Amino acid sequence: MVRALIAGAVLVVAAATLVVAGGGNSQPASQHSGQSPSRHSVPPPDPLLAFTARAPRGGTSQVFLLRADSSITQLTHGVPSLTARDWSPDRSQLLVTDREGNGAAILTLDIATGILKTVWQHGGVVSAARWSADASRIAFIWDGRLYSMPSDGSSVKELLPGHAGTTSLAWSDRGLGLAVATTVDHRPTVVLMRDDRPVRDLSTACRRSVGVECFQGTDPAWSPDGAVVFRCPSGHATGLCIVRRGVAGVDRVRLLGVDAQNPRLPAWSPVTESLAFVASGGLFVAPDRSGRPRLATTLAATSAPSWSANGENIAAAVRGPGGWSVLAVAQRDGWGVTTFSSPSPALPEIVGPPVWRPR
């Protein structure tokens, strides 16, 4: 149930190849899961964000919508283990993954009807599925390896053959490429990719900069103007490394958040200089790249933060007082935190980063 209302609820919602056969034909949810397709229309008011709630001990999970009036609606039913991953740029669909049924699957979920269609399905474990900025491609991680495919699932291509330690990815909203957290020479590294090819090692760029010794890199995220921020374990001063291509191709690098213990999982506002991230003390917001991060909530974050499309709000799953993870929504400056519990007693645990509706 909703524990409190959002203040001012008018919120605007943001190399070698391996070809795998068997993808491409979208299927109704009944063909994917053995159950009838869910058809649950979504009446107004417009949804603000989607999130996933699951049963205790990693059981069944379903997709929910939080609306502008602070009401919450369960969008999926029947398919046992769905996770919301991304919102289509045209706001009509969610990209979801299923970890049960006949193996790992990537599906689209129609917001207006609740109908699920299978885009790609195979054995193993799939995660981190994301649409490109123009929705022409989907990148995802399958059994620890990075893959890409057209949005219709017609062919699947491995992007970093031999790199089995890929953990996360982030597309640039401006079409500048794909930032990937993977493993190079047994060391976690952030790699920038364009046209399905690796073009830069951003961890090396950070490590070579004056005063920054970044030995590894994880959790990449893009700024509105094309900089990449990622977690940078750096001896006694772990922080968030920001790499921007400067004049004549020279990198401009700074380290942010070293005064917060173990900063990680950064998320950049899509419209401002504000940066949110998770640290051992809770959820933090830095109002700009040079500002001192502000603690938004001391509740332990259990997911990466996520920004609304207008940059006015941040959301994350946090550990609630009752032990279950709840949804926390804060204002862009870190103040005014509101929490929401799952409306389903059978699915009390909110998991994974929430997904805000694009503009």
N, C-alpha and C positions, 0 to 999 in steps of 0.2 A: 504494500500500500504506500501511497505517497506520504512521506513524513513531514514535508513542508513544501510550500509553493515557491517557485522561482520569482524573485522580486522583478516586477515589470515584465510580465510574461510575453511581451511582444519581442521575440528573438528571431532573427533571421538566420535561417540555417542555409562541409567541406571538406669466334673461334670455331672449333669443330662442332658438328651438330649431331644430335641423335634424334631420329624421327621415330615417334612412338605411334603405332597404329591403334585405332579403336576410339579416338575422340571425334568430336565434330558434330554428331547428330544430337540435337537437343531432344530430351525426352521428358514427358510429363512426370510429375513426382510419383505417380502410381507405378511407372516402370522402373524408377530408381529404387524405391523403397518397398514395393509390394503393397502399398496402401493407396487409397484414393487421394488425388490431389487436394490440397487445402485451398478453399475458396473463401477467403475472409476479406470482404471489401474494407477499405480504409476511409471512413467518412471524415469530414473536417472536424476539428481544426487540423491544420497541417502538422505532420510529424516534425519534430526537431531533430531527433537522433534515434538510431537503432542500437540495441545492446543485446547481449546474450545472457541468459540465466540458466543454471543447470541444477540438477538434483545433487544431493550430498555425495561425496566420495567419487566425483567424476562421472556421474551417471548421465541420464538423459539431459539434453540441453535444447532450448528453443529460442526464437528471436522475438524481441519485443520492441515496441515503439513508444517513445516519450513524446507527447504532443505539447503544443504551445500553451495549453491550459493546464499543464502539469498532470494530465491523465496519462495512464499507461495501458497499452493494449497488447495482448499476445497475438503476434502475427502468424506464427506457424504452429501446426499441430500434427501429430502423427509420425512424421519422419523423426527418428529418435535422437539424433545427436548433431544438430545444426549449430554453426557459429557464424555470426555476422562479420564480414571482412571489409567490405567497401561499398560505397554508394556510387551508382553510375552518374556521370556528369550531367545527364539530363534529368536526374532525380526520379526516374521511373522504376528503377530496379536496385536491389541489393545483390552483391556478390556474397555467397555463403559457401561454406564447406561442410561436408558430412563425414564424420569419422567412423561411421558404422555401416550397416547395410552390406553391400557387395564390394566394399573396399573404399579407398579414398575417392572423394568426388568433389567437384566444383560445380556449383549450380547458380542459376539466377533466380531471384525471388521477385515477382512482380508486386510492387507496392499497392497497386489499385485492386488487385484480385487475390493476392496471396498465393498464386500458382507458382510452383517450383518447376524449373526445367534443368535437366542435366546438360552441362557443357562438356565435361570431361570426367571420366571415371576409370580408376585403375586400382590395383592392390597397393598396399603400403599406407603411408601417412602423408597427408598434404596440409600445408599451412601457409599463412601470409599471402593469400591470393589478393592481388590488387589490379585494378584497371589502369591502363596508361591514361594520360591527360585527355586524349581524344577518344578513349574507350575502344581503340582499334585492336589493342592487345591486352592480354592478361599475363602477368608474371606471377609465379608461385614457387614455393619450395616443396619438393616431393622427396621424402626420405633423406632430407638434409642436402639435396642438390637443387640448383637453380634452373628453372625452366621458363619458357615463354611460349605463348601460342596466340593465334588470332582469337578474337572474342567469340567466334563460333566454334572454337575447339577443333578446327579441321586438321591441324598438325601441331605437334609438340616438339620443341627444340631445346636441348640442354645447352645452357649458355656458358657454363664454366666447367667443362669436363674435368673430372678428377678432384674437384673441390667438394668434398662430402660434408663440410662443416658449415654450410650456409645456414644462418639463423634468422635474418630479417632483411627486408628490402623496402625501398621508398622511391616512388616515381616523382620526378619533378613536375609540378603543375604547369610549368612553362615549356615542357617538352625538351628539357635539357639533358635528360637521360635517366638512368636508374642507378641509385646508390645501393650497394649490397654489402652486408656484413657477412664475410665468409672466412675461410682459413687458407693462408698462404704460408708454406713452409712451417706448418704446425703452429702458426700464430694467428689469432683473430685479427682480421684486417678489413678495412672498408675500401671497396673498389668502386670506381665510377665506370659505368658502361653506357655506350651509345651505339645504336644500330646493332644491338645484340653482341657487341664486342667490348672487352675491357680496354679502357683508354688511360686510366690513371689509378695509382695507388694512393688514396688520400691519407692513409696512416703514415706513409713515407713522407708525404708533403708536410704533415704536421711534425713528424720527428725531425726533419731537416731544418725546421724553422728555429730561429734564435730563441733560446730560453724555453723551448718546449721539447720534452723528450717523451714522445708518445710511442710506447712499445707495442701497443695493440690498438684495436678499434672495434667498436660494436655500436649498434643502435643508431643508424643514420637517419637524418631528417633534413628536409630542404627548407630554405628560407624563401620568401616571395621573390627575392631578386637573384636567386641562384647559388647562394652559399650552401654548404653542407655542414651540419653539426653532427658530431658523434661522440660517444663516450671514449675517453682517452686515458687509460691507466698509465700513469706517468710517475713512477717511483713513489715519492711521498706526497705528491700533489695531483691526485687523480681529478680530472675535470672534464669539461665538455670542449672539445676542439672544434673551432669554427674555421673552415677553409674556404677562402674566396679567391677567385682568379683575378689578380690585379693588373696593373699596367704592364705591358710587354710580357704577359703570362706569368709574372712573379706572384707567388702565393702570398696572401695576407692572412696571417693566422693569429688567433688569440685563444686564450684558455679561460673559460668561464666556469664559475661554480665551485672553485677549489675550496671555498670556505664552507661548503655543504658536504657532509660525509657521504662518500660513495655516490656522486651524482650519476644518473643513468636515464635511459629512455626519454630523450629530449623530444619536444614537439614545438615547432615554430608556428606562431600566429600567421595565418594566410594574408594578413593585411597590415600588420604592424611589426615593430622590432621586438615585441614581447616573445619570450621563450619560457616554456614550462618544462619541468623535468621532475623526476622522482629521485629522492635521496633517502638516506636512512631515517631522517627526521620526519618525513612525510612528503607532501606535494609542494613544490616550490614554483614561484613565478618570478622571472627576471624581466622588469619592464622594458629594458633595452639591453644591448649587448655589453654595455659597460656598467650597468646598474647592479646594485647588490640584490641578490635573489631574496624574495620575500616568502616566508612560509605561509602557504594557503591553508593547510590543515595538517594536524599532527597525526591524523589517522593514517595508518600504513597503507600506501598505495599498492594494489595488487595488479595493476595494469599500467601501460603507458598512458599519459594524458592525451587528450584530443581536443582540438580547437573548433569552435563554431565557425561557419563560413564568413561571418562578419567580424570575427576576432574579438567579440564581446564576452565570450564565455569559454571556460575550460571544463572538461569532464574527464573523470577517471573512475575506475573501480577502486574502492578503498575498503579496508577491514573495519566493519562497523562494531559498535560496542557489544552487540549480541554474538559476535564471532563470525557471522556471515559477511561476505563482501557486499557492499551496497554501492549505488551510483552516487558520486559526489559531483556537483556542478558549482563552479566558482566564477566570480566575475574576473575580467581580464587582469585586474591588478592584484588578484589573489584574495580579495575580500568577498564577503557575502556568500559563504559556502552553504549550499542546500543539499540534503541527502534524500535519496529515494530508495526504498526497498523493493524487491521483486514482489509483484502482486500475486504470485503463485506460491502457495505453501509447499507444493511439491517440487518447486524449482527455486529454492531460497538464495542460491549463490550467484551473484552477478560476476561474470568472468570476461577477461579480455578487454581491450580498449573499446569504448563506445565509438560509434561511427556517426558523425554529424551529417545532416543533409546539406548538399551543396546549395549555392545560391540559385 
